[in-house]
Amino acid sequence: MLLAAVDLGSNSFRLEIGRVDGAQVLRHNYWKETVRLAAGLDANKRLGRKSIEVACECLARMNERLRGMPGEQVRAVGTETLRSAANVDEFLLEAQHALGFPIEVISGREEARLIFEGCMHTLPPSEKRRLVIDIGGASTEIIVGRGFTADNAESFRVGCVSASLRFFRNGTIDRNGFRQAVVAASAEIEEAIDVFSRSNWDEAFGSSGTVDTVSEILRTENWTDGTITAEGLLKLRQGLLVAGDAKRIKFAGMKAERQEVIAGGTAVLIAIFETLGITEMRTARGALRVGVLYDLLGRRESRDLRDASVDRLQTRFAVDRVQAQRVDRIAQRLFLSLQPHAAEGDAKHLAWACALHELGFAISHNDYHKHGAYLVANADVAGFSTSDQERLAELVLGQRGNLKKIAAALSDPVRAAKVLALRLAVVLCHARRDVDLPRVELQRTKNAVQLSIDRGWLGAHPLTQYLLEEECAQWERAGSRLVLHPL
């Protein structure tokens, strides 16, 4: 089986296709292009037309390698530049068409978690506490963990492209620019000193193009054996200052594509060494794209991290699991009767929404659906992309009340079916006890959706019948028709 990961980074786009061999994913194919997406952001945080076109051309070339692969075996993720772009929806519309697969924008902490997982799968096993640094184009991820588990993971808005554009304008490299770049990067990460300082880890590793390039320069210049040291970084800094201009940088271990961003990347790395007390660092392969591949493998083998994350949220906010399961059983039954050919992922998405639909009770029973939606949308939930969380929050918000607040969801038949199934399940389980429904189903007629329920059961539950009639009125006000039909 082949799995594919597409990393839409702020500096480079990468495609890695891996072949599954037992519990391992072995490289089958790899493609990388320097896109400099972060450089395409204007003063209003909008991606320019030229940058979008360059990105889409790259993704179209990647599509050639991915053609024919099943959608569930491909995952494409966007990082910091797409997290901050004001016109990200415009970009995604064109980019997904070019790639031929959905693109998920992931949070900074989710990116960090995946980076750590990718690095740990390429390093020798160890019980030591490991620090991993990944300097991207517009963000830097710092993670501490043991084994394959990231104990602390953070993302900081400083990277090799953004630092180079801000402090080494037009390629000019001088002492003042270097000093300002290091100070700015240090200020960005100093809040994390308590979590990532030297006492919290045993060995340090770095991933990404910046770290790989610095390591190779130090090796080819005979300054170290490839290990990145504080002394080696100072020698590299001096070499960059002597060059004075990005176009004049000539190191045997550096590819020409790194000229424009090596000064910014080096400044960020120096700041990290000084702030966190690092004396030496070794390189780690894999990073984000390999982490995505192993995350995909876990999902295929029913080891989906998202299930564990939802379970942790339920525990943290003391969710009534028995009630959540009642709601889920009925919601799944209704959803599948309305969408019998729905993808497995849609049913799973609905199950997570049912599990978390009462999350907001931890804040207040009044407007709990609003509180729950906020928590779902903004919590750090390992395994979920930003868009995943937004869709889950949409369901949690839409479980009750006026439907106009989720009007966009109702225009999509599958999303609307999930909303309807959850709302009806919440109504049917309002008494918070097991519901024995002899007959219940949803079906689409020419002008409406019909909810068919056993007449005798309805007669024995007059309050539920009243609530269902109120639900029909809500859908009427939203411009749709839901008809209650006793059998």
Salt bridges, closest charged atoms under 4 A:
GLU16 OE1 - ARG27 NH2 3.22
GLU16 OE1 - ARG289 NE 2.74
GLU33 OE1 - ARG61 NH2 2.72
GLU72 OE2 - ARG300 NH1 3.93
GLU80 OE1 - ARG83 NE 3.11
GLU80 OE2 - ARG157 NE 3.29
GLU90 OE1 - ARG46 NH2 3.50
GLU90 OE2 - ARG49 NH2 3.09
GLU94 OE2 - ARG49 NH2 2.79
GLU104 OE1 - ARG75 NH2 3.08
GLU110 OE2 - ARG113 NH2 2.84
GLU111 OE1 - ARG83 NH2 2.93
GLU117 OE1 - ARG113 NH1 3.34
GLU154 OE2 - ARG109 NH2 2.54
ASP202 OD1 - ARG129 NH2 3.02
GLU203 OE2 - ARG130 NE 2.80
GLU203 OE1 - ARG282 NH2 2.95
ASP212 OD2 - ARG285 NH1 3.33
GLU216 OE2 - ARG219 NH2 2.46
GLU231 OE2 - LYS235 NZ 3.84
GLU257 OE2 - LYS32 NZ 3.23
GLU260 OE1 - ARG36 NE 3.67
ASP295 OD2 - ARG75 NH1 3.10
ASP295 OD1 - ARG113 NH2 3.35
ASP295 OD2 - ARG299 NH2 3.28
GLU301 OE1 - ARG303 NH2 2.69
ASP304 OD2 - ARG306 NH2 2.70
ASP304 OD2 - LYS348 NZ 3.19
ASP307 OD2 - LYS348 NZ 3.49
ASP311 OD1 - ARG321 NH1 2.62
ASP320 OD2 - ARG432 NH2 3.11
ASP346 OD1 - LYS418 NZ 3.24
GLU358 OE2 - HIS357 NE2 3.71
GLU358 OE2 - ARG432 NH1 2.77
ASP380 OD2 - ARG109 NH1 2.26
GLU394 OE2 - ARG415 NH2 2.61
ASP434 OD1 - ARG326 NE 2.87
ASP434 OD1 - ARG329 NH2 3.89
GLU471 OE2 - ARG423 NE 2.45
